[in-house]
């Protein structure tokens, strides 16, 4: 996962990794934020928000930031300014394109 990601932002408490934002991007048109994780003990401290701010700071202003959220996180992302997009399609793991 890490080897094939080209934008990784981390948060540390001394030598302890407490948060990570992992993305795949071309830095100009789109950035897919595929993983955002914060250690449970460090949640609700603004770390996830800062990871996203730092991710956005690494891409051009013309670059859209995309992510897929668990339904329970929808309100969180809406509060940060994301808009919901109904135009996403998913081909589940192990499924093949129908020929």
Chimera marker file (.cmm) of the C-alpha trace (Angstrom):
<marker_set name="trace">
<marker id="1" x="0.000" y="0.000" z="0.000" r="1" g="1" b="0" radius="0.5"/>
<marker id="2" x="2.668" y="2.470" z="0.981" r="1" g="1" b="0" radius="0.5"/>
<marker id="3" x="5.027" y="1.629" z="-1.872" r="1" g="1" b="0" radius="0.5"/>
<marker id="4" x="2.402" y="2.487" z="-4.482" r="1" g="1" b="0" radius="0.5"/>
<marker id="5" x="1.097" y="5.665" z="-2.875" r="1" g="1" b="0" radius="0.5"/>
<marker id="6" x="2.667" y="8.896" z="-4.009" r="1" g="1" b="0" radius="0.5"/>
<marker id="7" x="1.409" y="11.203" z="-1.252" r="1" g="1" b="0" radius="0.5"/>
<marker id="8" x="1.574" y="10.198" z="2.396" r="1" g="1" b="0" radius="0.5"/>
<marker id="9" x="1.118" y="12.619" z="5.290" r="1" g="1" b="0" radius="0.5"/>
<marker id="10" x="1.685" y="11.467" z="8.859" r="1" g="1" b="0" radius="0.5"/>
<marker id="11" x="1.135" y="12.758" z="12.388" r="1" g="1" b="0" radius="0.5"/>
<marker id="12" x="3.456" y="11.869" z="15.249" r="1" g="1" b="0" radius="0.5"/>
<marker id="13" x="3.512" y="12.200" z="19.016" r="1" g="1" b="0" radius="0.5"/>
<marker id="14" x="7.270" y="12.020" z="19.628" r="1" g="1" b="0" radius="0.5"/>
<marker id="15" x="8.203" y="8.642" z="18.159" r="1" g="1" b="0" radius="0.5"/>
<marker id="16" x="4.628" y="7.295" z="18.046" r="1" g="1" b="0" radius="0.5"/>
<marker id="17" x="2.755" y="7.363" z="14.732" r="1" g="1" b="0" radius="0.5"/>
<marker id="18" x="-0.753" y="8.623" z="15.575" r="1" g="1" b="0" radius="0.5"/>
<marker id="19" x="-2.236" y="9.416" z="12.174" r="1" g="1" b="0" radius="0.5"/>
<marker id="20" x="-1.820" y="8.870" z="8.466" r="1" g="1" b="0" radius="0.5"/>
<marker id="21" x="-3.396" y="10.136" z="5.253" r="1" g="1" b="0" radius="0.5"/>
<marker id="22" x="-2.502" y="8.003" z="2.220" r="1" g="1" b="0" radius="0.5"/>
<marker id="23" x="-3.273" y="9.236" z="-1.283" r="1" g="1" b="0" radius="0.5"/>
<marker id="24" x="-2.740" y="8.512" z="-4.960" r="1" g="1" b="0" radius="0.5"/>
<marker id="25" x="-2.575" y="11.638" z="-7.097" r="1" g="1" b="0" radius="0.5"/>
<marker id="26" x="-1.295" y="13.351" z="-10.218" r="1" g="1" b="0" radius="0.5"/>
<marker id="27" x="-1.092" y="16.548" z="-8.091" r="1" g="1" b="0" radius="0.5"/>
<marker id="28" x="-2.973" y="18.613" z="-10.717" r="1" g="1" b="0" radius="0.5"/>
<marker id="29" x="-6.333" y="17.057" z="-11.654" r="1" g="1" b="0" radius="0.5"/>
<marker id="30" x="-7.333" y="14.632" z="-8.923" r="1" g="1" b="0" radius="0.5"/>
<marker id="31" x="-6.171" y="13.243" z="-5.620" r="1" g="1" b="0" radius="0.5"/>
<marker id="32" x="-7.747" y="10.105" z="-4.180" r="1" g="1" b="0" radius="0.5"/>
<marker id="33" x="-7.389" y="10.106" z="-0.408" r="1" g="1" b="0" radius="0.5"/>
<marker id="34" x="-7.696" y="6.372" z="0.042" r="1" g="1" b="0" radius="0.5"/>
<marker id="35" x="-6.938" y="6.076" z="3.747" r="1" g="1" b="0" radius="0.5"/>
<marker id="36" x="-7.323" y="8.468" z="6.648" r="1" g="1" b="0" radius="0.5"/>
<marker id="37" x="-6.613" y="6.953" z="10.037" r="1" g="1" b="0" radius="0.5"/>
<marker id="38" x="-6.014" y="8.388" z="13.492" r="1" g="1" b="0" radius="0.5"/>
<marker id="39" x="-5.124" y="6.337" z="16.558" r="1" g="1" b="0" radius="0.5"/>
<marker id="40" x="-8.265" y="5.954" z="18.673" r="1" g="1" b="0" radius="0.5"/>
<marker id="41" x="-6.604" y="7.632" z="21.672" r="1" g="1" b="0" radius="0.5"/>
<marker id="42" x="-5.866" y="10.719" z="19.534" r="1" g="1" b="0" radius="0.5"/>
<marker id="43" x="-9.224" y="11.105" z="17.805" r="1" g="1" b="0" radius="0.5"/>
<marker id="44" x="-11.310" y="14.265" z="18.204" r="1" g="1" b="0" radius="0.5"/>
<marker id="45" x="-8.190" y="16.413" z="18.567" r="1" g="1" b="0" radius="0.5"/>
<marker id="46" x="-8.214" y="17.776" z="15.003" r="1" g="1" b="0" radius="0.5"/>
<marker id="47" x="-5.470" y="15.451" z="13.753" r="1" g="1" b="0" radius="0.5"/>
<marker id="48" x="-7.573" y="14.003" z="10.921" r="1" g="1" b="0" radius="0.5"/>
<marker id="49" x="-8.514" y="17.497" z="9.798" r="1" g="1" b="0" radius="0.5"/>
<marker id="50" x="-4.873" y="18.598" z="9.837" r="1" g="1" b="0" radius="0.5"/>
<marker id="51" x="-3.837" y="15.529" z="7.838" r="1" g="1" b="0" radius="0.5"/>
<marker id="52" x="-6.365" y="16.531" z="5.186" r="1" g="1" b="0" radius="0.5"/>
<marker id="53" x="-5.228" y="20.170" z="5.252" r="1" g="1" b="0" radius="0.5"/>
<marker id="54" x="-1.621" y="19.050" z="4.785" r="1" g="1" b="0" radius="0.5"/>
<marker id="55" x="-2.641" y="16.695" z="1.976" r="1" g="1" b="0" radius="0.5"/>
<marker id="56" x="-4.451" y="19.518" z="0.216" r="1" g="1" b="0" radius="0.5"/>
<marker id="57" x="-1.432" y="21.790" z="0.672" r="1" g="1" b="0" radius="0.5"/>
<marker id="58" x="0.696" y="19.314" z="-1.320" r="1" g="1" b="0" radius="0.5"/>
<marker id="59" x="-1.559" y="19.381" z="-4.410" r="1" g="1" b="0" radius="0.5"/>
<marker id="60" x="-2.339" y="22.174" z="-6.841" r="1" g="1" b="0" radius="0.5"/>
<marker id="61" x="-5.404" y="24.359" z="-6.281" r="1" g="1" b="0" radius="0.5"/>
<marker id="62" x="-6.806" y="22.906" z="-9.539" r="1" g="1" b="0" radius="0.5"/>
<marker id="63" x="-6.738" y="19.396" z="-8.046" r="1" g="1" b="0" radius="0.5"/>
<marker id="64" x="-9.955" y="17.846" z="-6.724" r="1" g="1" b="0" radius="0.5"/>
<marker id="65" x="-9.717" y="15.809" z="-3.534" r="1" g="1" b="0" radius="0.5"/>
<marker id="66" x="-11.778" y="12.598" z="-3.576" r="1" g="1" b="0" radius="0.5"/>
<marker id="67" x="-12.438" y="10.026" z="-0.869" r="1" g="1" b="0" radius="0.5"/>
<marker id="68" x="-14.828" y="7.221" z="-0.064" r="1" g="1" b="0" radius="0.5"/>
<marker id="69" x="-16.275" y="7.434" z="3.436" r="1" g="1" b="0" radius="0.5"/>
<marker id="70" x="-18.046" y="5.011" z="5.691" r="1" g="1" b="0" radius="0.5"/>
<marker id="71" x="-21.677" y="6.116" z="6.093" r="1" g="1" b="0" radius="0.5"/>
<marker id="72" x="-21.031" y="6.985" z="9.733" r="1" g="1" b="0" radius="0.5"/>
<marker id="73" x="-18.415" y="9.555" z="8.626" r="1" g="1" b="0" radius="0.5"/>
<marker id="74" x="-20.623" y="11.433" z="6.153" r="1" g="1" b="0" radius="0.5"/>
<marker id="75" x="-21.445" y="14.280" z="8.535" r="1" g="1" b="0" radius="0.5"/>
<marker id="76" x="-17.776" y="14.692" z="9.432" r="1" g="1" b="0" radius="0.5"/>
<marker id="77" x="-16.703" y="15.230" z="5.829" r="1" g="1" b="0" radius="0.5"/>
<marker id="78" x="-19.686" y="17.464" z="5.099" r="1" g="1" b="0" radius="0.5"/>
<marker id="79" x="-18.648" y="19.699" z="8.030" r="1" g="1" b="0" radius="0.5"/>
<marker id="80" x="-15.184" y="20.023" z="6.467" r="1" g="1" b="0" radius="0.5"/>
<marker id="81" x="-16.623" y="21.315" z="3.193" r="1" g="1" b="0" radius="0.5"/>
<marker id="82" x="-16.746" y="18.170" z="1.067" r="1" g="1" b="0" radius="0.5"/>
<marker id="83" x="-19.736" y="17.710" z="-1.224" r="1" g="1" b="0" radius="0.5"/>
<marker id="84" x="-21.416" y="14.352" z="-1.687" r="1" g="1" b="0" radius="0.5"/>
<marker id="85" x="-21.103" y="12.908" z="-5.176" r="1" g="1" b="0" radius="0.5"/>
<marker id="86" x="-23.504" y="10.287" z="-6.446" r="1" g="1" b="0" radius="0.5"/>
<marker id="87" x="-21.444" y="9.530" z="-9.578" r="1" g="1" b="0" radius="0.5"/>
<marker id="88" x="-19.145" y="6.896" z="-8.153" r="1" g="1" b="0" radius="0.5"/>
<marker id="89" x="-19.109" y="3.276" z="-9.308" r="1" g="1" b="0" radius="0.5"/>
<marker id="90" x="-17.273" y="0.456" z="-7.548" r="1" g="1" b="0" radius="0.5"/>
<marker id="91" x="-16.097" y="-2.877" z="-8.900" r="1" g="1" b="0" radius="0.5"/>
<marker id="92" x="-15.702" y="-4.990" z="-5.770" r="1" g="1" b="0" radius="0.5"/>
<marker id="93" x="-12.573" y="-7.013" z="-5.065" r="1" g="1" b="0" radius="0.5"/>
<marker id="94" x="-12.562" y="-10.326" z="-6.880" r="1" g="1" b="0" radius="0.5"/>
<marker id="95" x="-15.253" y="-9.255" z="-9.353" r="1" g="1" b="0" radius="0.5"/>
<marker id="96" x="-14.468" y="-9.185" z="-13.031" r="1" g="1" b="0" radius="0.5"/>
<marker id="97" x="-15.830" y="-6.825" z="-15.645" r="1" g="1" b="0" radius="0.5"/>
<marker id="98" x="-18.686" y="-8.546" z="-17.454" r="1" g="1" b="0" radius="0.5"/>
<marker id="99" x="-17.820" y="-9.357" z="-21.039" r="1" g="1" b="0" radius="0.5"/>
<link id1="1" id2="2" r="1" g="1" b="0" radius="0.2"/>
<link id1="2" id2="3" r="1" g="1" b="0" radius="0.2"/>
<link id1="3" id2="4" r="1" g="1" b="0" radius="0.2"/>
<link id1="4" id2="5" r="1" g="1" b="0" radius="0.2"/>
<link id1="5" id2="6" r="1" g="1" b="0" radius="0.2"/>
<link id1="6" id2="7" r="1" g="1" b="0" radius="0.2"/>
<link id1="7" id2="8" r="1" g="1" b="0" radius="0.2"/>
<link id1="8" id2="9" r="1" g="1" b="0" radius="0.2"/>
<link id1="9" id2="10" r="1" g="1" b="0" radius="0.2"/>
<link id1="10" id2="11" r="1" g="1" b="0" radius="0.2"/>
<link id1="11" id2="12" r="1" g="1" b="0" radius="0.2"/>
<link id1="12" id2="13" r="1" g="1" b="0" radius="0.2"/>
<link id1="13" id2="14" r="1" g="1" b="0" radius="0.2"/>
<link id1="14" id2="15" r="1" g="1" b="0" radius="0.2"/>
<link id1="15" id2="16" r="1" g="1" b="0" radius="0.2"/>
<link id1="16" id2="17" r="1" g="1" b="0" radius="0.2"/>
<link id1="17" id2="18" r="1" g="1" b="0" radius="0.2"/>
<link id1="18" id2="19" r="1" g="1" b="0" radius="0.2"/>
<link id1="19" id2="20" r="1" g="1" b="0" radius="0.2"/>
<link id1="20" id2="21" r="1" g="1" b="0" radius="0.2"/>
<link id1="21" id2="22" r="1" g="1" b="0" radius="0.2"/>
<link id1="22" id2="23" r="1" g="1" b="0" radius="0.2"/>
<link id1="23" id2="24" r="1" g="1" b="0" radius="0.2"/>
<link id1="24" id2="25" r="1" g="1" b="0" radius="0.2"/>
<link id1="25" id2="26" r="1" g="1" b="0" radius="0.2"/>
<link id1="26" id2="27" r="1" g="1" b="0" radius="0.2"/>
<link id1="27" id2="28" r="1" g="1" b="0" radius="0.2"/>
<link id1="28" id2="29" r="1" g="1" b="0" radius="0.2"/>
<link id1="29" id2="30" r="1" g="1" b="0" radius="0.2"/>
<link id1="30" id2="31" r="1" g="1" b="0" radius="0.2"/>
<link id1="31" id2="32" r="1" g="1" b="0" radius="0.2"/>
<link id1="32" id2="33" r="1" g="1" b="0" radius="0.2"/>
<link id1="33" id2="34" r="1" g="1" b="0" radius="0.2"/>
<link id1="34" id2="35" r="1" g="1" b="0" radius="0.2"/>
<link id1="35" id2="36" r="1" g="1" b="0" radius="0.2"/>
<link id1="36" id2="37" r="1" g="1" b="0" radius="0.2"/>
<link id1="37" id2="38" r="1" g="1" b="0" radius="0.2"/>
<link id1="38" id2="39" r="1" g="1" b="0" radius="0.2"/>
<link id1="39" id2="40" r="1" g="1" b="0" radius="0.2"/>
<link id1="40" id2="41" r="1" g="1" b="0" radius="0.2"/>
<link id1="41" id2="42" r="1" g="1" b="0" radius="0.2"/>
<link id1="42" id2="43" r="1" g="1" b="0" radius="0.2"/>
<link id1="43" id2="44" r="1" g="1" b="0" radius="0.2"/>
<link id1="44" id2="45" r="1" g="1" b="0" radius="0.2"/>
<link id1="45" id2="46" r="1" g="1" b="0" radius="0.2"/>
<link id1="46" id2="47" r="1" g="1" b="0" radius="0.2"/>
<link id1="47" id2="48" r="1" g="1" b="0" radius="0.2"/>
<link id1="48" id2="49" r="1" g="1" b="0" radius="0.2"/>
<link id1="49" id2="50" r="1" g="1" b="0" radius="0.2"/>
<link id1="50" id2="51" r="1" g="1" b="0" radius="0.2"/>
<link id1="51" id2="52" r="1" g="1" b="0" radius="0.2"/>
<link id1="52" id2="53" r="1" g="1" b="0" radius="0.2"/>
<link id1="53" id2="54" r="1" g="1" b="0" radius="0.2"/>
<link id1="54" id2="55" r="1" g="1" b="0" radius="0.2"/>
<link id1="55" id2="56" r="1" g="1" b="0" radius="0.2"/>
<link id1="56" id2="57" r="1" g="1" b="0" radius="0.2"/>
<link id1="57" id2="58" r="1" g="1" b="0" radius="0.2"/>
<link id1="58" id2="59" r="1" g="1" b="0" radius="0.2"/>
<link id1="59" id2="60" r="1" g="1" b="0" radius="0.2"/>
<link id1="60" id2="61" r="1" g="1" b="0" radius="0.2"/>
<link id1="61" id2="62" r="1" g="1" b="0" radius="0.2"/>
<link id1="62" id2="63" r="1" g="1" b="0" radius="0.2"/>
<link id1="63" id2="64" r="1" g="1" b="0" radius="0.2"/>
<link id1="64" id2="65" r="1" g="1" b="0" radius="0.2"/>
<link id1="65" id2="66" r="1" g="1" b="0" radius="0.2"/>
<link id1="66" id2="67" r="1" g="1" b="0" radius="0.2"/>
<link id1="67" id2="68" r="1" g="1" b="0" radius="0.2"/>
<link id1="68" id2="69" r="1" g="1" b="0" radius="0.2"/>
<link id1="69" id2="70" r="1" g="1" b="0" radius="0.2"/>
<link id1="70" id2="71" r="1" g="1" b="0" radius="0.2"/>
<link id1="71" id2="72" r="1" g="1" b="0" radius="0.2"/>
<link id1="72" id2="73" r="1" g="1" b="0" radius="0.2"/>
<link id1="73" id2="74" r="1" g="1" b="0" radius="0.2"/>
<link id1="74" id2="75" r="1" g="1" b="0" radius="0.2"/>
<link id1="75" id2="76" r="1" g="1" b="0" radius="0.2"/>
<link id1="76" id2="77" r="1" g="1" b="0" radius="0.2"/>
<link id1="77" id2="78" r="1" g="1" b="0" radius="0.2"/>
<link id1="78" id2="79" r="1" g="1" b="0" radius="0.2"/>
<link id1="79" id2="80" r="1" g="1" b="0" radius="0.2"/>
<link id1="80" id2="81" r="1" g="1" b="0" radius="0.2"/>
<link id1="81" id2="82" r="1" g="1" b="0" radius="0.2"/>
<link id1="82" id2="83" r="1" g="1" b="0" radius="0.2"/>
<link id1="83" id2="84" r="1" g="1" b="0" radius="0.2"/>
<link id1="84" id2="85" r="1" g="1" b="0" radius="0.2"/>
<link id1="85" id2="86" r="1" g="1" b="0" radius="0.2"/>
<link id1="86" id2="87" r="1" g="1" b="0" radius="0.2"/>
<link id1="87" id2="88" r="1" g="1" b="0" radius="0.2"/>
<link id1="88" id2="89" r="1" g="1" b="0" radius="0.2"/>
<link id1="89" id2="90" r="1" g="1" b="0" radius="0.2"/>
<link id1="90" id2="91" r="1" g="1" b="0" radius="0.2"/>
<link id1="91" id2="92" r="1" g="1" b="0" radius="0.2"/>
<link id1="92" id2="93" r="1" g="1" b="0" radius="0.2"/>
<link id1="93" id2="94" r="1" g="1" b="0" radius="0.2"/>
<link id1="94" id2="95" r="1" g="1" b="0" radius="0.2"/>
<link id1="95" id2="96" r="1" g="1" b="0" radius="0.2"/>
<link id1="96" id2="97" r="1" g="1" b="0" radius="0.2"/>
<link id1="97" id2="98" r="1" g="1" b="0" radius="0.2"/>
<link id1="98" id2="99" r="1" g="1" b="0" radius="0.2"/>
</marker_set>
